[in-house]
Amino acid sequence: MTTSLLFLAGFFLLIKGADLLVEGASALAKSFRIPALVIGLTIVAFGTSAPELMVNIIASAKGNTDLAISNVVGSNIANILLILGVSAVIYPISAKRSTIWKEVPFALLAVIALFILLNDRLFDGITATQLSRGDALVLMLFFAIFLVYIFELARLGKIEIPQEEKPIKSHSGWVLGGMIFAGLIGLVLGGKWIVDGAIFFAKAWGVSETLIGLTIVAVGTSLPELATSVVAALKRHSDIAIGNIVGSNIFNIFFILGVSGMIHPIPFSEAINQDITVMLLATFVLFLSIAHNKKNNTITRIEGVIFVLLYVFYVLYLIRRG
């Protein structure tokens, strides 16, 4: 019972910690007169992926590598099929041309690059397959290229800059320090409780850490993306909803797995190739659903329902697979 409560509390601390850290860091950056463009594209955009990052850092440091990879893969699948599906059911999602022909293909590239880097045996005939520190560095270099592209688009005013839901307030140095410190404590403690809980449940239920990572942990750490996309859909800012998801998926693969792999090389079980294939197909289905409608590039409510049903079938398959 105690482990279950700490596991649930971990998600609350993780998300609240990310919120406090973003608010404090944004206010600190504003006090140093850092442009809103930089704050939006770094601190605010980072906030929605901070839970996945912290869980992966702790899992990698503890050597729970199955959890590290499955958390990212599961989060990316949930982001597209579950979160975009729910958002489209609330209000049809329309995408900008640059999202269709640049960001979504970049997300496809991220999945393909991950598949190649992980499958050493398939491509090089090496018995021990892993995401090595060299592979992780390649992912980080891809992330640097993506950041340059996003900053250039934002500078030219071609994309919406992520903003805090509330205006950035000025605070005293002590308050700022306290917010940032509390945010970091929440992230670290929440991440630890989630990782410990996931390991406990995997052993108690006789299932793999991969299954827990692909489902419960993945959905739990994707709650910030869910909140952001649902609010955007309710406010009819559908392009923000899809931009948030595609950007988060790219961030998860290139940055989060890059950081995780540099902390600790991640051994790779080829069984998760099935889930990487699902992630690839989900990204491709997203591309087709917005590209086939050339008039307004929209994911309709019916397509949103199909996305959610596909996610339900995927989870049922995972449970059956064990």
Disulfide bonds with the S-S distance in Angstrom:
none
